[in-house]
Amino acid sequence: MLTMNPFETSGQAEVFLEYDALISVDDGRAYRARVCGGEARDGTHRWHGWIEFLQQGQGSLVRTAPETTQPDRTCTVYWSTGLTQVYLEGALERALSLVRIRSSEGPQDGRHHSGRPPTPIPPPPTYAKLRGSTCALWSRRDGGGS
């Protein structure tokens, strides 16, 4: 069974990084994480980055909503290299929460349906130089991307 949390990206998404270590949830299910990205469909040429989790043994896939928006592919790849185990655990919880919301509240249009406000905007960006490009590295939760 394939379960995904949709959002708008251009045609091709890329897998930037796959993790060997499994992430487990309280009920014993284990997931393998991979960080993906793709160009946004909003006309800005910015890139979204998100995380996909493949459940081991069953093959079902869940993914987060966009975890970051960066000015280009290079910055999105750089963001993906700074994610910690704790960040991935939180991202898995968010992805599973989106699946629960979608299955219990009806419309599957990718919009927020929980009845509570969306996640707050992350703190102001810090900047790093990468191959001559200034990348805004949005830190979320446990320092992902910084």
C-alpha positions as CSV (number, residue, x, y, z in Angstrom):
1,M,0.0,0.0,0.0
2,L,1.3,3.4,-1.0
3,T,0.4,6.4,1.3
4,M,1.6,9.8,0.5
5,N,1.0,13.3,1.7
6,P,0.7,15.4,-1.5
7,F,2.0,18.9,-2.1
8,E,3.0,20.9,-5.2
9,T,6.4,20.3,-6.8
10,S,7.3,20.2,-10.4
11,G,7.4,17.0,-12.3
12,Q,10.6,15.4,-11.0
13,A,11.5,14.9,-7.4
14,E,15.0,13.7,-6.4
15,V,16.2,11.6,-3.6
16,F,19.2,13.4,-2.0
17,L,20.1,11.2,0.9
18,E,19.0,7.7,2.2
19,Y,19.7,6.6,5.8
20,D,20.8,3.1,6.8
21,A,19.6,3.4,10.4
22,L,15.9,2.5,11.0
23,I,13.6,4.8,13.0
24,S,11.1,3.1,15.2
25,V,7.8,4.3,16.6
26,D,6.2,3.3,19.9
27,D,4.1,0.5,18.4
28,G,7.2,-1.2,17.1
29,R,6.9,-0.3,13.4
30,A,10.3,0.6,11.8
31,Y,10.9,3.0,9.0
32,R,13.8,3.8,6.7
33,A,14.2,7.6,5.9
34,R,15.2,9.3,2.7
35,V,15.5,13.1,2.1
36,C,13.9,14.3,-1.2
37,G,13.4,17.6,-3.0
38,G,11.9,19.2,-6.0
39,E,11.3,22.5,-7.6
40,A,8.2,24.3,-6.4
41,R,5.4,25.0,-8.8
42,D,4.8,28.5,-7.7
43,G,6.8,30.2,-10.4
44,T,9.7,31.2,-8.1
45,H,12.1,28.4,-9.0
46,R,12.6,27.8,-5.3
47,W,13.0,24.2,-4.1
48,H,11.1,22.3,-1.4
49,G,12.7,19.6,0.7
50,W,10.8,16.8,2.5
51,I,11.4,13.4,4.1
52,E,9.9,10.1,3.0
53,F,9.7,7.1,5.3
54,L,9.3,3.6,4.0
55,Q,7.8,1.1,6.5
56,Q,10.0,-2.0,6.7
57,G,8.2,-5.3,6.0
58,Q,5.1,-3.7,4.6
59,G,6.4,-1.2,2.1
60,S,4.0,1.6,2.9
61,L,5.4,5.1,2.3
62,V,4.6,8.3,4.2
63,R,6.1,11.7,3.7
64,T,6.2,15.0,5.4
65,A,4.8,18.2,4.1
66,P,7.7,20.4,2.9
67,E,10.2,20.7,5.7
68,T,12.2,23.5,4.0
69,T,12.0,25.9,1.1
70,Q,15.3,27.0,-0.4
71,P,16.3,29.3,-3.2
72,D,17.8,26.5,-5.4
73,R,18.7,22.8,-5.6
74,T,22.2,23.3,-4.1
75,C,20.8,24.8,-1.0
76,T,18.2,22.1,-0.6
77,V,20.9,19.4,-0.9
78,Y,23.0,21.3,1.7
79,W,19.9,21.4,4.0
80,S,19.5,17.7,3.7
81,T,23.0,16.9,4.9
82,G,22.4,18.5,8.3
83,L,19.4,16.5,9.6
84,T,19.9,14.7,12.9
85,Q,18.4,11.5,14.2
86,V,16.2,13.5,16.6
87,Y,15.0,15.7,13.7
88,L,14.1,12.6,11.6
89,E,12.2,11.1,14.6
90,G,10.1,14.3,14.8
91,A,9.6,14.4,11.1
92,L,8.3,10.8,11.1
93,E,5.8,11.8,13.9
94,R,4.7,14.7,11.7
95,A,4.3,12.5,8.6
96,L,2.3,9.9,10.5
97,S,0.1,12.7,12.0
98,L,-0.7,14.0,8.5
99,V,-1.8,10.5,7.4
100,R,-4.0,10.2,10.5
101,I,-5.5,13.7,9.8
102,R,-6.2,12.8,6.2
103,S,-7.8,9.5,6.9
104,S,-10.0,10.7,9.7
105,E,-11.2,14.1,8.4
106,G,-12.1,13.5,4.8
107,P,-10.7,15.7,2.1
108,Q,-7.4,14.5,0.7
109,D,-6.3,17.8,-1.0
110,G,-3.0,18.2,0.9
111,R,-4.4,21.2,3.0
112,H,-4.1,21.4,6.8
113,H,-7.3,19.8,8.3
114,S,-6.5,19.3,12.0
115,G,-8.5,22.2,13.4
116,R,-5.4,23.7,14.9
117,P,-3.1,26.3,13.4
118,P,-0.3,25.1,11.2
119,T,3.2,24.8,12.5
120,P,4.7,28.2,13.3
121,I,7.1,29.8,10.8
122,P,10.6,28.8,11.6
123,P,13.0,31.3,13.2
124,P,15.0,33.7,10.9
125,P,17.5,31.9,8.7
126,T,21.2,31.6,9.3
127,Y,23.4,31.8,6.3
128,A,26.3,29.6,5.0
129,K,28.4,29.7,1.9
130,L,28.3,26.7,-0.3
131,R,30.1,26.6,-3.6
132,G,29.7,30.3,-4.1
133,S,26.0,30.3,-3.3
134,T,24.5,31.8,-0.2
135,C,21.9,29.4,1.2
136,A,19.3,30.2,3.8
137,L,19.4,27.3,6.2
138,W,16.1,27.2,8.0
139,S,16.5,25.6,11.4
140,R,13.5,23.7,12.6
141,R,13.1,21.9,16.0
142,D,16.4,20.1,16.7
143,G,18.7,22.0,14.5
144,G,17.9,20.3,11.2
145,G,19.8,22.1,8.5
146,S,22.2,24.0,10.6
